[in-house]
Amino acid sequence: MNPAAIYKTLVETGSEMAQKRYEWEVLDGQTKPMLASLTLEAKSIEQCSVAEATNIALASASYRDHLKEVAKARLGYGLAEVAYKASEALWRAQQTEEANQRAADKAAP
């Protein structure tokens, strides 16, 4: 087991996961303000109630596109999290394997 390589892998995959989470959270944080803006725009253009304007905003292509981008960002975060956790699990498995080997070597006559 090479500690430097393991450290490097964990830092890289952890950093990637943090970046993807940031990207997802930024996009997700824009969802409500975007809906509010689209609702006000629809209310102004259509001269309708807030409820109707909200429905128009929810059905708009730009809102649907935004939700798709949020979902893509969430997927990116999820995949990065899997990579990090897999690296971590591999490291733990290697530790266990080495500990078992040391115990077997100690027990051997």
C-alpha positions as CSV (number, residue, x, y, z in Angstrom):
1,M,0.0,0.0,0.0
2,N,1.4,3.3,-1.0
3,P,0.2,6.0,1.4
4,A,1.1,8.9,-0.9
5,A,-0.9,7.4,-3.8
6,I,-3.9,6.8,-1.5
7,Y,-3.7,10.3,-0.1
8,K,-3.5,11.7,-3.6
9,T,-6.5,9.7,-4.8
10,L,-8.6,10.6,-1.8
11,V,-7.8,14.3,-2.1
12,E,-8.5,14.3,-5.9
13,T,-11.8,12.4,-5.6
14,G,-12.8,14.4,-2.5
15,S,-12.1,17.7,-4.2
16,E,-14.0,16.6,-7.3
17,M,-17.0,15.7,-5.0
18,A,-16.8,19.1,-3.2
19,Q,-16.7,20.9,-6.6
20,K,-19.7,19.0,-8.0
21,R,-21.7,19.6,-4.8
22,Y,-21.0,23.3,-5.0
23,E,-22.1,23.4,-8.6
24,W,-25.3,21.6,-7.7
25,E,-26.1,23.7,-4.7
26,V,-25.5,27.0,-6.7
27,L,-27.9,25.9,-9.4
28,D,-30.4,24.5,-6.9
29,G,-30.3,27.8,-5.0
30,Q,-31.3,29.7,-8.1
31,T,-34.5,27.6,-8.5
32,K,-36.9,29.7,-6.3
33,P,-35.6,33.1,-7.4
34,M,-36.0,32.0,-11.0
35,L,-39.5,30.8,-10.4
36,A,-40.4,34.1,-8.7
37,S,-38.9,36.1,-11.6
38,L,-40.8,34.0,-14.2
39,T,-44.0,34.3,-12.2
40,L,-43.7,38.1,-12.1
41,E,-42.9,38.2,-15.7
42,A,-45.9,36.1,-16.6
43,K,-48.2,38.1,-14.3
44,S,-47.1,41.3,-16.0
45,I,-47.5,40.0,-19.6
46,E,-50.7,38.0,-19.1
47,Q,-52.4,40.2,-16.6
48,C,-53.5,37.2,-14.6
49,S,-53.6,36.1,-11.0
50,V,-50.4,35.0,-9.1
51,A,-51.6,31.4,-9.2
52,E,-52.1,31.4,-13.0
53,A,-48.8,33.2,-13.4
54,T,-47.0,30.6,-11.3
55,N,-48.5,27.8,-13.5
56,I,-47.3,29.6,-16.6
57,A,-43.8,30.0,-15.0
58,L,-43.7,26.3,-14.0
59,A,-44.6,25.3,-17.6
60,S,-42.1,27.6,-19.2
61,A,-39.2,26.1,-21.2
62,S,-36.6,28.1,-19.3
63,Y,-37.8,26.8,-16.0
64,R,-37.9,23.2,-17.3
65,D,-34.4,23.7,-18.7
66,H,-33.2,25.0,-15.4
67,L,-34.6,22.0,-13.6
68,K,-32.8,19.7,-16.1
69,E,-29.5,21.5,-15.4
70,V,-30.1,21.1,-11.6
71,A,-30.7,17.4,-12.1
72,K,-27.6,17.0,-14.2
73,A,-25.5,18.8,-11.6
74,R,-27.0,16.6,-8.9
75,L,-26.1,13.5,-10.9
76,G,-22.6,14.8,-11.3
77,Y,-22.3,15.2,-7.5
78,G,-23.7,11.8,-7.0
79,L,-21.2,10.2,-9.3
80,A,-18.4,12.1,-7.7
81,E,-19.5,10.9,-4.3
82,V,-19.5,7.3,-5.5
83,A,-16.0,7.7,-6.8
84,Y,-14.8,9.2,-3.5
85,K,-16.5,6.5,-1.4
86,A,-15.2,3.8,-3.7
87,S,-11.6,5.1,-3.2
88,E,-12.2,5.2,0.5
89,A,-13.6,1.7,0.6
90,L,-10.6,0.4,-1.5
91,W,-8.2,2.1,1.0
92,R,-10.0,0.4,3.9
93,A,-9.9,-3.0,2.2
94,Q,-6.2,-2.6,1.5
95,Q,-5.7,-1.8,5.2
96,T,-7.6,-4.8,6.3
97,E,-5.8,-7.1,3.9
98,E,-2.4,-5.8,5.1
99,A,-3.5,-6.2,8.8
100,N,-4.7,-9.8,8.1
101,Q,-1.4,-10.5,6.3
102,R,0.6,-9.2,9.3
103,A,-1.5,-11.3,11.7
104,A,-1.0,-14.4,9.5
105,D,2.8,-13.8,9.4
106,K,2.9,-13.4,13.1
107,A,0.9,-16.6,13.7
108,A,3.0,-18.6,11.2
109,P,5.7,-20.9,12.9
